Amino acid sequence: MKAEKTFPDIVKEIEKYDCIKDYNEIFNNMDILNATLNAYTDKDHTAYYIKIPSKYVNIAFNLLFDMLFNTPINQKKIDKEKNIVIEEEKSRNDETDIMLSIKLYELIFKNHPIGQNMIDNIPIINKYNTKLVNNFIKTHYVPNNMHISISSNLPNDKIKSKLNYYINKYDVEKTKNKSLLKVKKELFDSEKLKEKLILLPRKPNIYIHDEDIQSCDVQIGFMVPFGHSKKDFINRFSLYILSQILGELNGSRLFIELREKNSWVYGVSSNVDLYKNLGCFSIKTSCDKKNIFKVVDCILKIMKELKTNKVSSKEILTAKNKLVYNHLKYKNENSFTKAEYNGIMMVYQENSIFSDKDIEKVINYINDNDVRNIANMILDFENICFAISGKNIDKNKIMKVVNKYH
């Protein structure tokens, strides 16, 4: 009678695999090791990650390097993935909040790549073939365009030793100079593209999604002329504090006015999304159609007050404390969030990662003048954009409200 394999035997077998090509086998092995393998795509970067017990780091390196440098691409696989992407796009279009966010970005960023919906054009998706995908891989999936972020309880020298082993195993160095990246690099990083966008004539833009419902979803957005680069460090955290005061704190100005005092909305939020050189500041809420013009008026009034009036020291202190807590809590929540945060900062800040002390020091340095300066820089009603869903919403009335504060 054949003896059943023990868990250590199974792990040894997994470690011996030189090239794992079967998806079912990969996912089964992840389950065996109590690990997670996944990926995601944002507007300007793609991330692949494994959450795995540190003692299996060899398996993590082997699998990731094998996926990135050895995965065979054929038309059958591409066609299968096309269907998944198209179904995802259909589901996104069914969700009003996501659809409005996409439209808001298109209004704010115009033809800049950040304004483009990542999976919007189904006819283009259907044209994807082996040649196009392989050219993309050769252009972007190369060592000089990759950052590796690891969070582990293993000693650094041990991690580096294992990493170098797999770099040599997969001949990663040989692919260094084969990238077409120099030709393509302007896509997101170029200051020329940024300047061209900023210098375009600006005016308030309004998109209305005509939907036969009584409630209205309202999204308001502004372009942010900076991102995560090192030179924008203070501006970035000043904007985060402004967002806390406007719509993120439990007692934010928008929440108090729109919900607590007037009962026009159930909830309201503000948000900052930053990339390398550009970003977006946005406000989201929903209300009954009959109150939409009052809600828009109230939001603009509060924003104008932040641009002209002194912000109380209590508000700033509360926002700072919340920001420090949220930022450092997320970053240090677990090994995965540490690795993800550091990896993204390596992409945006050219391998410079600010320490927790540096971040806390900058946040505490920011004062009322910094907040008002950033409010005047970002909350420019010449650049305001609206994406609204609702039945028979009058654009001219929205514009009339804007002109009142313009």
Buried (B, 14 or more C-beta within 10 A) or exposed (E): EEEEEEEEEEBEEBEEBEEBEEEEEBEEBBEEBEBEBEEEEEBBBEBEBBBBEBEBBBBBBBBBBBBBBEEEBEEEBBEEEBEEBBEEBEEBEEEBBEBBBBBBBBBBBBEBBBBBBBBEEEEEBEEBEBEEBEEBBBBBBBBEBBBBBBBBEEEEEEBEEBBEEBBEBBEBEEBEEEBEBEEBEEBBBEEEBBEEBEEEEBEBBBBBBEBEEEBBBBBBBBBBBBBBBEEBBBBBBBBBBBBBBBBBBEEBBBBBBBBEEBEBBEEBBBBBBBBBBBBBBBBBBBBBBEBBBBBBBBBBEBBBEBBEEEBEEEBBEBBBEBBBEEBBEEBEEEBEBBBBBBBBBBBBBEEEBBEEEEBBEBBEEBBBEBBBBBBEBBBBBEBBBBBBBBEEBEEEEBBEBBEEBB
